[in-house]
Amino acid sequence: MNPRAKYIVEHYLETEPETRNCDKLLTLRVMQHYLNDNKGKDYIQIKMKDFGCIPAFETIKRIRALFQNVDKKYLPTDPDVRTRRGIAEEAWREYCLQWQNKF
């Protein structure tokens, strides 16, 4: 697994909770990061020469799934997304308690 991609995915999962619910938004943020295009746009333009440096959508999704399903970190905030992804309520409660104890 690409350590840089893992670091960037974790950064967005941690700092932008809405990316925990939407792989498309997470992919957009990662692509913007790789292309140094963080102007808050809802779209990006990719030059063919830059296309190879961007991690695949599937890679970004797998990294997000590892954090959420294995590490139980950065769980989705939307109950419908948690249900669709099969994240149990018990795991969600444990996650919330962990964060509550950090503050």
N, C-alpha and C positions, 0 to 999 in steps of 0.2 A: 504494500500500500504506500502511496505517495505521502511522505510525512508532511510536506508543505501543504498539500491539499487537506490533510487531516487537521492541521493547525488552523487553516483558514475556515474550514467548515465549522470547527468548534468555536472559533471567534464569533461567527455570525449566529450560531445557535445560542451562544451565551448572551450576546449583546442585542440581538433582535429577536425577541420571543416569537414573533409572527412567523419566522422562518422554520420554527419547530413543527408547524402545522402544514406547511406548503413546500414541497420539494421544488416546485417551479420557482418560487421566490428565492429559496435558498440557492438554487442554481444560478439565477440572475445575479445575486449578490456576489457569489464566488467568481463568476465570469467578469463582473465589473472590477473586482479586486485584481484579478489576473491581468486585466487590460488597463489598469490604472484609470478607470472611468467611473469615479465615485461622485458623479455630479447629481445624484438623486433622480436620474431619469428612469422611466419605466421601460426603456428599450436600450439596446446597445448595438453598435455596428462593429462587426468583426472583419478584419482584413484577413485574407487567406493566409498570409505569412504568419499571423498570430494564432491561427486556428489550432495548430498542433500543441500549443503550450497549455491549453485549457483542459482540465480534467473532464472526462465524459460524464454525462448526466447520471448514468448508472453508478459511476464511481462516487459521485457526490451523494447519491441516494444511499449507497451501501455504507458510507462513512457515517451518515446521519443515523442509519439503522443500528450500527454498532454502538454509537453513543446511547441511543434510546433503549435498545433491546438487551444489550449485553451489560453496559456500564450503568444503565438506569439513570442517565443524566439527560438534562435538557428535554424532558418529556413534553409532549404536545400540551398546549394550554386549552385546546378545544376538545370538549368531551366527545364529540362525534368523531374526530380524528383519532382519539385514543381508542374508541370502540372499533373503528375500521382497521386500525393497526394491531388490534388484539392486546392492548396494554391494559392489564388488570387494574381495577380500582385500588387494590391493596398496594401495588407498586406505585401508583400515583400518590397515595397517602404517605407512604414511606419517603418518597421524594420530597413532598411538601414539608414533612417533619424535619428532614435533613436541612433544608433551606431555612426553615424557621429557627433552627438551633444555631445557624451561622450568624444570625443577626441579633 
